[in-house]
């Protein structure tokens, strides 16, 4: 991910900001999931002889409603606060859908197994300060020690964000509502 300093914008042609290329986390956008349903249903009906068209229409409507709900939830965040620093590069789809700017990551990779250097952390600290970032979001695989150190050095709150596991009820809808709620509460 190209890190962005204060006053900079991410050029529209920046390959690190094009979702779907390096960011496999397509589930972070309910309308992506809807497109999967739309594409998958005809194949299931053809291959297995299942008529799931009514269920698919209901699910598509529910995903549209979830998208609207997510949009309304994050709309309460002032535009200047819509800057994300995350554990690793996992929020591209969410950011694009809901008008956020990805400004930095604790682990500069799509993999949470990557290593972070002192130079990366120094750059991230500068980015956080220059962009007046309100929260650092940690995820599964993000080093809590590194996140806490960056948070302490920048006086920015470190907030746990669950982007890779469904909640206890097993619902994708609860999962997405939780993400929007955690981000919104941290960035208001």
C-alpha positions in Angstrom: 0.0 0.0 0.0 1.3 3.4 -0.8 1.2 5.5 2.3 -0.4 8.9 2.0 0.8 12.0 3.8 -1.3 15.0 4.9 -2.9 16.8 2.0 -2.2 14.0 -0.5 -4.8 12.0 -2.2 -4.5 8.5 -3.6 -4.4 8.8 -7.4 -7.3 6.9 -9.0 -4.8 4.8 -11.0 -2.8 3.7 -7.9 -2.8 -0.1 -8.2 -2.6 -0.6 -4.5 -5.9 1.1 -4.1 -7.8 -0.8 -6.7 -9.9 -3.3 -4.9 -9.9 -6.9 -6.1 -6.3 -6.8 -7.3 -4.3 -7.2 -4.1 -7.2 -7.3 -1.6 -9.0 -10.6 -1.6 -11.4 -9.4 1.2 -14.4 -9.1 -1.1 -16.8 -9.9 1.7 -16.3 -6.4 3.2 -18.8 -5.0 0.7 -22.4 -6.4 0.8 -23.0 -5.5 -2.8 -20.0 -7.8 -3.8 -21.8 -10.6 -1.9 -25.0 -9.8 -3.8 -23.1 -10.1 -7.1 -21.8 -13.5 -6.0 -25.4 -14.6 -5.2 -26.6 -13.3 -8.6 -23.8 -15.2 -10.4 -24.0 -18.4 -8.3 -27.8 -19.0 -8.2 -28.2 -19.9 -12.0 -25.3 -22.3 -11.7 -26.8 -24.0 -8.7 -30.2 -24.2 -10.3 -28.6 -25.7 -13.5 -26.2 -28.1 -11.9 -28.3 -29.3 -9.0 -31.8 -28.8 -10.3 -32.6 -26.5 -7.3 -35.1 -23.8 -7.7 -33.8 -21.2 -5.2 -34.8 -18.2 -7.2 -37.2 -16.9 -4.6 -34.7 -17.3 -1.8 -32.1 -15.6 -3.9 -34.4 -12.6 -4.5 -35.0 -12.3 -0.8 -31.2 -12.5 0.0 -30.5 -9.9 -2.7 -33.0 -7.6 -1.2 -31.6 -8.2 2.3 -28.1 -7.4 1.0 -29.3 -4.2 -0.6 -30.9 -3.2 2.7 -27.7 -4.0 4.6 -25.8 -1.8 2.2 -28.2 1.0 2.9 -28.0 0.5 6.6 -24.2 0.5 6.5 -24.2 3.7 4.5 -26.5 5.3 7.0 -24.4 4.1 9.9 -21.1 5.5 8.6 -22.7 8.7 7.3 -22.5 10.0 10.9 -18.7 10.1 10.6 -17.4 13.5 9.6 -15.8 13.3 6.1 -12.4 14.5 7.6 -12.4 11.5 10.0 -13.0 8.9 7.3 -9.4 7.7 7.3 -8.5 4.1 8.0 -5.3 2.7 9.5 -5.8 -1.1 9.7 -3.8 -4.1 10.7 -3.2 -5.2 7.2 -4.6 -4.4 3.7 -8.1 -5.8 4.2 -10.5 -2.9 4.0 -10.2 -1.8 0.4 -13.7 -2.9 -0.6 -15.3 -1.4 2.5 -13.4 1.8 2.0 -14.4 2.1 -1.6 -18.1 1.4 -0.9 -18.5 3.7 2.0 -16.2 6.6 1.2 -13.2 6.0 3.4 -9.6 6.7 2.6 -7.0 4.0 3.4 -4.0 5.9 4.7 -1.9 3.2 6.3 -1.5 -0.3 7.7 0.4 -1.8 10.6 1.5 -4.7 8.4 2.2 -3.5 4.8 0.7 -6.5 3.1 -2.5 -8.3 2.4 -1.1 -11.1 4.6 -1.2 -10.7 8.4 1.9 -13.0 8.4 4.2 -10.3 6.8 6.9 -8.6 8.8 7.0 -4.9 9.6 10.2 -2.9 9.7 11.2 0.0 11.9 11.1 2.2 8.8 7.6 1.1 8.0 6.5 2.0 11.6 8.2 5.3 11.5 6.4 6.1 8.2 3.1 4.9 9.7 3.6 7.2 12.7 4.2 10.2 10.5 1.1 9.3 8.3 -1.1 8.9 11.4 0.0 12.3 12.8 -0.1 14.1 9.4 -3.6 12.8 8.7 -4.9 13.3 12.2 -6.1 9.7 12.2 -8.6 9.1 15.0 -8.1 5.3 15.5 -5.9 2.4 14.5 -7.9 -0.7 13.8 -6.2 -4.0 14.7 -7.3 -7.3 13.2 -6.7 -11.0 13.5 -2.9 -11.5 13.1 -2.0 -7.9 13.8 0.7 -7.8 16.5 -1.0 -6.2 19.6 2.5 -5.1 20.8 3.2 -3.2 17.5 -0.3 -1.7 17.4 -0.1 -0.6 21.1 3.3 1.0 20.5 2.1 3.0 17.5 -1.0 4.0 19.4 1.0 5.1 22.4 3.5 7.0 20.3 0.8 8.8 18.4 -1.8 9.1 21.2 -4.3 7.4 19.0 -6.8 4.8 20.3 -6.2 1.2 19.1 -9.5 -0.5 18.4 -10.0 -4.2 17.7 -11.9 -4.9 14.5 -13.1 -8.4 13.6 -12.8 -8.7 9.8 -12.1 -12.5 9.4 -14.6 -14.3 11.7 -18.3 -14.4 11.9 -19.9 -13.4 15.3 -21.4 -16.0 17.6 -24.7 -16.0 15.7 -23.0 -16.9 12.5 -24.6 -14.1 10.6 -22.9 -12.1 7.8 -25.4 -9.3 8.5 -24.3 -9.1 12.2 -20.7 -9.3 11.1 -21.1 -6.3 8.8 -23.2 -4.3 11.3 -20.5 -4.9 13.9 -17.7 -3.6 11.6 -19.7 -0.5 10.7 -20.5 0.2 14.3 -17.0 -0.3 15.6 -15.5 2.0 12.9 -18.2 4.6 13.4 -17.9 4.7 17.1 -14.1 5.1 16.9 -14.1 7.8 14.2 -17.0 10.1 15.2 
